[in-house]
Amino acid sequence: MRVILILLVGLLTSFYYFPIDFRFLPSGLNTKLLLALVGLVVMVYHFINMKRIILSKEVLIASFVALIFSLVGFISTDINNTSDYAYSTYISSMWVWFSASYVIISLIAALHGKVSIKILTNYLIGVCLFQCTTALLIDFVPSFKMFVDRFVDMKINEFLDEVDRLYGIGATLDVAGIRFSVVLIMISFLLSNDSEVKTKNWEIFLYTLSFFLIAGIGNMMSRTTSVGMVISIGYMIYANNVVKNNISVLNIKLWNMILMTLLLIVGIATYFYQTNKDVYELLRFGFEGFFNFVEKGEWRTDSTDKLNKEMWIWPAANDTKTWLIGKGVFSNWFLVKTDVGYCRFIFYSGTIGLSVFIFFFVYLSYALWHKFLEYKPFFFILFVLAMINWIKVSTDLFLVYALFLSMGSPFIYERYYQKPEEECA
């Protein structure tokens, strides 16, 4: 029974991390919104148990900054006479994500009797592996693809078929890549800093195997995954004192296991690369930069070429109004003509809006850094990832921060949160 409950919570976590629209539900009512509605009920229940209505200061301050960002966006749309309210309602979007995340964290706490970043990481790993598996099934098993497409509306199903891109159940394109990247960083943090993990060979193997599977299949779905992969490997090299040549016995065990797992994955991938045409094409796409470097001596991909040549579009140098407050356009491709996050935010609400939005993530990273001191490097890296991500697309990473805000909420933090040293005790 417990296994079934864990799988159910894992499925709900997937509905949160990769929201989907079921075709049998009213248009616009996706799994994120359904979870958010339940989250409000759970929050009220917790308030009743505490006999007071109280939110953490992190949520209150973040809400205030999100409100300012929304107002800047609304002013931009008003001044420019547009009806593009993509980010002028960001405060409501923030609370939808927060409320939905509250359900996930509350369920984890109730099921396990505790909640920790390690447990959350385990669930997110399970979600990503589930998405990677379903993506391969959708691509290789036509009947499974028909089943998924019959019940799940990805909004871009026809486009995904046209460009022949690997996709999971809600996990598509750069959205999948950036969220896979977060989980890769979380795995690297556990492998580098959790002393209990580093003493158990089976845990090292499972985390390392999960890392390479998510990195490999994730890149086939979205090459944005490589950003998280590179950051994660760089962090592990730094955190395990490889640069300083001060390698402990535990670190040697860790790197030996990583190397053996990598050789295993590379061996299997090489076999299918040489024997299966579909796998050959997926690997060529996912690791295009690597293959170009080996075969042509230059590290490049078609997407980065297009990004550098066509996507960096800015307002005219003398267009002071747009630089300051934007044009109030974000969703209309024909007016913006760029996917670059920084450019899109400038066109929407100018440098004022972009500055407020960056500050929003600066505050969240700083606040959670101090809330979970034992994990402070993670929140710095998460902020760096968010800023790097905007070089290519405008994907919002607040859904990740929301999980930690929920974990730090008064009711859950005081009753269920366990620090790493408490877990090991």
MOMO-V187667 format. One record per helix or strand. SS is the DSSP state (~ for helix, > for strand). FROM is the first residue (numbers start at 0). TO is the last residue. If there is no record, write none. Layout:
SS_FROM_TO + SS_FROM_TO
//
This chain:
~_1_16 + >_20_21 + ~_30_49 + ~_56_78 + ~_89_111 + >_114_114 + ~_116_139 + ~_141_150 + >_151_152 + ~_156_162 + ~_172_192 + ~_194_197 + ~_200_220 + ~_224_238 + ~_248_274 + ~_276_285 + ~_287_295 + ~_301_310 + ~_319_324 + ~_332_335 + ~_340_370 + ~_372_388 + ~_397_406 + ~_409_414 + >_416_416 + ~_419_423
//
